Amino acid sequence: MIQRCFYFLICLLTFFIISIVSLKHTSGDFDVYYYTSQQYIAKAPIYIAHGGINEFKYSPLFVLLFFPLTLFTKNVSIYIWSIFNIFYFYAIFYIFYKLNQFSFKSLKDLMIVVLLFALTGRYIIADYKLGQVNMLLCFLMVLTMYFEINKKDFWAGTLLAFSLMIKFFPLLFVAYFLLRRRFKLLGFTAIMIIVFLFLPSVYSGFSLNLKYLHDWFALLKSTPPVILYSFRNNSLLAYFSWIFIVQHQISNIFGYLLIKKGLSTQVYLAWGLSCFTLFVLFFRDTFFVKDKDPQIVYLDYSCLFVCGLLFNPLAYLNALTFLIVPCFYILHYLFYSQVSKKYLITISLMMMASFILLILGTRLSFRNDNQFYAFLAVKPLMWVIVLSYLSLLIAKFSLKLKSQNIDGKHPC
């Protein structure tokens, strides 16, 4: 019966995602991949500044691998791309299954899936509507986690390197592996990064590939502050930008579009100190503890996804797709961890607060657009990410405390 419910949910979700796919929403995302790939094959410039929007910001390898989709019409390609991304979404759960964190026969796991979609469904839908690449990247990072846990360093390093060819979001994995002294894995990562950076030279030629790489890094460094100031950006950097700059410069909610002032030293200091504090607070034990409880390791990985969103300068609605992994493990903790009820109740309340903020962050909750956009300026989705961080921190603390109590009762 439970398996039938899973099959029904899979069919329903697949049908729904396919039904919302349309080229009406993809101008700044899938369309950019499609057009840029055509330009790349023609050996034309591909890294062209456009005010921070509708720009191609991924590596030459990504655009080369995307090229087969341009052999079809754009309308056909978006459906093929979406089907691939649906596969990546289901493959994430298959990896959870391989890690013995999930089954298709348990009522608890069915409840986890239902609640997970309630907490993250809006982000997932936004990602599919835009034709974004976040689901692929999320899958690659989960697969990296799977291979690292199974001590397959070459494959973990290769997938991490390939992930970095798409976005720099997985750089926190590098920091985490450094803390855990996984130098062999990082060695493979470094080698494969070099391979992936220069592999497109087989098609473009070495000199043109070097030019593409130069233009890529130059474009990444030229992001205009106005993109960071947007009330739709849910990163810590955007939050401090609003506190120290934007709210003092605007007379209406859209005034940030006219701000010419760049980010101040005050913003960077607040952002850097916050990122450092949050990272150290969660991972302070990583360097000293070699053999961790597997459940704590999963929480560590989950926090890397959360910190990646908070620390990243740009964290728009579709980027919160990465909350799939931390929310899954938070729910898994709530259903399966035998810890004190006070921890379970606290985290449950945080998840309820996250859901309320998610619901409030829609136009339907407000009388007019001005109220809605003013609410977005408070960064409600950033607070959702922060609540996920706090939930993981409490979960990790409770599991460590439980382990210490067990060791104390049964000394070696």
C-alpha positions in Angstrom: 0.0 0.0 0.0 2.8 2.4 0.9 4.7 1.6 -2.3 1.6 2.4 -4.3 1.3 5.7 -2.6 4.9 6.5 -3.6 4.2 5.5 -7.2 1.1 7.7 -7.2 3.1 10.6 -5.8 5.9 10.1 -8.4 3.4 10.0 -11.3 1.4 13.0 -9.9 4.6 15.1 -9.4 6.0 14.2 -12.8 2.8 15.1 -14.6 2.5 18.4 -12.7 6.1 19.4 -13.4 5.7 18.7 -17.1 2.5 20.7 -17.2 4.1 23.8 -15.8 7.1 23.7 -18.2 6.9 26.7 -20.6 9.3 29.0 -22.5 7.3 31.9 -21.0 9.4 31.8 -17.8 12.9 30.8 -19.0 14.3 34.0 -20.6 17.0 34.5 -17.9 17.9 30.9 -17.4 17.3 28.1 -19.8 17.2 30.5 -22.8 20.6 31.8 -21.8 22.1 28.2 -21.7 20.5 27.5 -25.1 21.7 30.7 -26.9 25.1 30.6 -25.3 25.7 27.0 -26.4 24.9 28.0 -30.0 27.4 30.9 -29.7 30.0 28.6 -28.3 29.8 26.1 -31.1 30.1 29.1 -33.5 33.3 30.1 -31.5 31.7 33.5 -30.8 32.0 35.5 -27.5 29.8 33.9 -24.7 30.7 35.9 -21.6 29.0 39.2 -22.2 28.1 41.6 -19.4 24.4 42.5 -19.4 23.9 44.4 -16.2 24.0 41.3 -14.1 21.0 39.6 -15.7 20.6 37.2 -18.6 24.3 36.5 -18.4 26.0 33.2 -18.9 28.2 32.6 -15.7 29.1 28.9 -16.0 32.3 27.3 -17.3 33.0 26.5 -21.0 32.6 22.8 -20.2 29.0 23.3 -19.1 28.1 25.1 -22.3 29.8 22.5 -24.4 28.0 19.6 -22.7 24.7 21.5 -23.1 25.1 21.7 -26.9 23.3 18.5 -27.8 20.1 20.1 -26.6 20.4 22.9 -29.1 20.1 20.3 -31.9 16.4 20.4 -31.1 14.0 23.3 -31.2 14.0 25.3 -28.0 10.4 24.1 -27.2 11.5 20.5 -27.4 14.8 21.1 -25.6 13.1 22.6 -22.5 11.0 19.4 -22.1 14.1 17.2 -22.5 16.0 19.4 -20.0 13.1 19.2 -17.5 12.8 15.4 -17.8 16.5 15.1 -17.0 16.0 17.4 -14.0 13.0 15.3 -12.8 15.3 12.3 -13.0 17.9 14.1 -10.9 15.3 14.8 -8.3 14.3 11.2 -8.0 17.9 10.1 -8.1 18.6 12.1 -4.9 16.1 9.9 -3.1 17.6 6.8 -4.6 20.9 7.9 -3.1 19.2 8.4 0.2 17.9 4.8 -0.2 21.4 3.5 -1.0 22.6 5.2 2.2 19.9 3.4 4.2 18.3 6.7 5.0 15.1 6.1 3.1 12.9 3.3 2.0 9.8 3.1 -0.2 7.9 0.9 2.3 7.7 2.9 5.5 4.8 5.2 6.4 7.3 7.5 8.2 9.2 7.9 4.9 6.0 8.6 3.1 5.3 11.4 5.7 8.8 12.7 5.3 8.3 13.1 1.5 4.9 14.8 1.9 6.3 17.2 4.5 9.5 17.8 2.5 7.4 18.9 -0.5 5.4 21.1 1.7 8.6 22.8 3.0 10.5 23.0 -0.3 7.9 22.5 -3.1 7.7 26.2 -3.9 11.4 26.4 -4.5 11.4 23.2 -6.6 8.6 24.4 -8.8 10.3 27.8 -9.3 13.5 25.9 -10.4 11.6 23.8 -13.0 9.7 26.8 -14.3 12.9 28.7 -15.0 14.7 25.7 -16.4 17.5 26.3 -13.9 20.4 24.1 -13.2 20.1 23.8 -9.4 18.5 20.4 -9.4 21.4 19.0 -11.4 23.9 20.6 -9.0 22.1 19.4 -6.0 22.2 15.8 -7.4 25.9 16.1 -8.1 26.6 17.3 -4.5 24.5 14.5 -3.0 26.4 12.0 -5.2 29.7 13.5 -4.0 28.5 12.9 -0.5 27.6 9.3 -1.3 31.0 8.5 -2.8 32.9 10.3 0.0 31.0 8.3 2.7 31.8 5.1 0.8 35.6 6.1 0.6 35.6 6.4 -3.2 37.8 9.4 -3.3 38.4 9.6 -7.1 34.7 9.7 -7.9 33.9 12.1 -5.1 36.7 14.4 -6.2 35.6 14.1 -9.9 32.0 15.0 -9.1 33.0 17.8 -6.8 35.3 19.3 -9.6 32.5 19.0 -12.1 30.0 20.7 -9.7 32.4 23.6 -9.5 32.3 23.9 -13.3 28.6 24.8 -12.9 28.6 27.1 -9.8 31.0 27.9 -7.0 28.3 26.9 -4.5 30.1 23.6 -3.6 33.3 25.4 -2.5 32.2 24.8 1.1 32.7 21.1 0.4 36.3 21.8 -0.2 36.6 23.7 3.1 34.8 20.7 4.9 37.2 18.1 3.4 40.2 20.3 4.4 38.9 20.2 8.0 38.5 16.4 7.8 42.0 16.1 6.2 40.7 14.3 3.1 43.7 15.4 1.2 43.6 12.5 -1.3 40.0 13.4 -2.3 41.0 17.1 -2.6 44.0 16.1 -4.7 41.7 14.3 -7.2 39.4 17.4 -7.1 42.3 19.7 -8.0 43.5 17.5 -10.9 40.0 17.1 -12.3 39.3 20.9 -12.1 42.4 21.4 -14.3 41.1 18.7 -16.7 37.6 20.1 -16.8 38.9 23.7 -17.3 41.0 22.7 -20.3 38.9 19.8 -21.8 36.9 22.2 -24.0 40.2 23.1 -25.7 39.7 19.9 -27.8 36.9 21.7 -29.6 37.7 25.4 -29.2 41.4 25.3 -29.3 43.7 26.2 -26.4 44.0 29.9 -27.0 40.3 30.5 -27.4 39.6 28.4 -24.4 42.0 30.5 -22.3 40.2 33.6 -23.5 36.8 32.1 -22.5 38.2 31.3 -19.0 39.6 34.9 -18.7 36.2 36.4 -19.8 34.4 34.0 -17.4 36.3 35.1 -14.3 36.1 38.8 -15.4 32.3 38.5 -15.7 32.0 36.9 -12.3 33.9 39.8 -10.7 31.8 42.4 -12.5 28.4 41.7 -10.8 26.8 45.1 -10.3 25.7 45.9 -6.7 22.1 46.4 -7.8 21.7 42.6 -8.3 22.8 42.1 -4.7 20.5 44.8 -3.4 17.4 43.2 -4.8 14.7 42.4 -2.2 14.4 39.0 -3.8 17.9 38.1 -2.9 17.9 36.0 0.4 21.6 35.8 1.2 23.4 37.2 4.2 25.3 39.7 2.0 22.0 41.0 0.6 20.6 41.3 4.2 23.5 43.4 5.4 23.4 45.4 2.2 19.8 46.4 3.0 20.7 47.2 6.6 23.8 49.4 5.9 23.1 50.8 2.4 19.7 50.2 0.7 17.3 51.3 3.4 19.2 54.6 3.7 19.2 55.3 0.0 15.6 54.6 -1.2 12.3 56.4 -0.9 10.2 53.5 -2.3 10.7 49.7 -2.5 12.0 49.8 -6.1 14.4 52.6 -5.4 17.3 50.1 -5.1 17.4 49.9 -8.9 18.7 53.5 -9.0 21.4 53.1 -6.3 24.9 53.6 -7.7 26.8 53.1 -4.4 28.8 50.0 -4.2 29.1 47.6 -1.2 30.8 49.3 1.8 33.6 47.9 4.0 31.0 47.7 6.8 28.8 45.3 4.7 31.7 43.0 3.9 32.9 42.9 7.5 29.5 42.1 8.8 29.0 39.4 6.1 32.5 37.9 6.6 32.2 37.8 10.3 28.8 36.2 10.2 29.8 33.6 7.7 32.9 32.7 9.8 31.0 32.5 13.0 28.2 30.3 11.6 30.7 28.0 10.0 32.9 27.6 13.0 30.0 27.2 15.4 28.7 24.2 13.5 32.0 22.6 12.3 34.3 23.4 15.2 34.5 19.7 16.1 35.2 18.5 12.6 39.0 18.8 12.7 39.3 17.0 16.0 36.8 14.2 15.7 37.8 11.6 13.1 35.2 8.9 13.3 31.8 10.5 13.8 28.3 9.1 14.2 27.0 8.6 10.6 23.9 10.6 11.5 26.1 13.5 12.6 28.0 13.3 9.3 24.7 13.6 7.4 23.8 16.7 9.5 27.3 18.1 8.6 26.6 17.7 4.9 23.1 19.2 5.3 24.6 22.3 6.9 27.0 22.7 4.0 23.9 23.1 1.8 22.4 25.6 4.2 25.7 27.6 4.6 26.1 27.6 0.8 22.8 29.5 0.5 23.6 31.9 3.3 27.1 32.6 2.3 26.5 32.8 -1.4 26.1 36.5 -2.6 23.0 35.5 -4.7 20.3 33.4 -3.2 17.0 33.9 -5.2 13.9 31.8 -4.7 14.9 29.0 -7.1 18.3 28.6 -5.4 16.5 27.4 -2.2 16.0 24.1 -4.1 19.2 23.2 -2.2 17.1 23.0 1.0 15.9 19.6 -0.2 18.8 17.9 1.5 18.8 19.7 4.9 15.0 19.6 5.2 15.1 15.8 4.4 17.6 15.2 7.2 15.8 17.4 9.7 12.6 15.5 9.0 14.5 12.2 9.2 15.8 13.3 12.6 12.3 14.2 13.8 10.9 10.8 12.8 13.7 8.5 13.7 16.0 10.0 16.4 15.4 8.8 19.9 16.4 12.0 21.7 14.7 14.1 24.4 11.3 15.5 23.3 12.4 19.0 24.1 14.7 18.9 21.1 12.1 17.4 18.8 9.5 19.9 19.8 11.9 22.9 19.4 12.9 21.8 15.9 9.3 21.0 15.0 8.3 24.5 15.9 11.1 25.9 13.8 9.9 23.9 10.8 6.4 25.2 11.4 7.7 28.7 11.5 9.6 28.1 8.2 6.4 26.9 6.6 4.5 30.0 7.8 7.2 32.3 6.4 7.1 30.4 3.2 3.3 30.9 2.9 3.5 34.6 4.0 6.2 35.2 1.3 3.6 35.0 -1.5 1.4 37.8 -3.1 -1.8 36.0 -1.8 -0.9 37.0 1.7 -1.0 40.7 1.1 -3.5 43.3 -0.1 -1.2 44.9 -2.7 2.2 44.6 -4.3 3.8 47.3 -2.2 3.0 45.4 1.0 4.3 42.2 -0.5 7.6 43.7 -1.7 8.1 45.5 1.6 7.8 42.1 3.4 10.3 40.6 1.0 12.7 43.3 2.0 12.7 41.8 5.5 14.2 38.7 3.9 11.6 36.1 5.1 13.2 33.3 3.1 16.6 34.1 4.5 15.1 33.5 7.9 13.8 30.2 6.6 17.4 29.3 5.8 18.6 30.5 9.2 15.9 28.3 10.9 17.2 25.3 9.0 20.7 26.1 10.2 19.5 26.4 13.9 17.5 23.1 13.5 20.6 21.3 12.3 22.7 22.8 15.1 20.2 21.7 17.7 19.9 18.2 16.1 23.7 17.8 16.1 24.0 18.9 19.7 21.3 16.5 20.8 22.9 13.5 19.0 26.4 14.3 20.4 24.9 14.6 23.9 23.1 11.3 23.4 26.3 9.6 22.3 28.2 11.0 25.3 25.6 9.7 27.7 25.8 6.2 26.1 29.6 6.2 26.4 29.3 7.3 30.0 27.0 4.5 30.9 29.0 1.9 29.1 32.7 2.8 29.5 35.3 0.8 27.6 
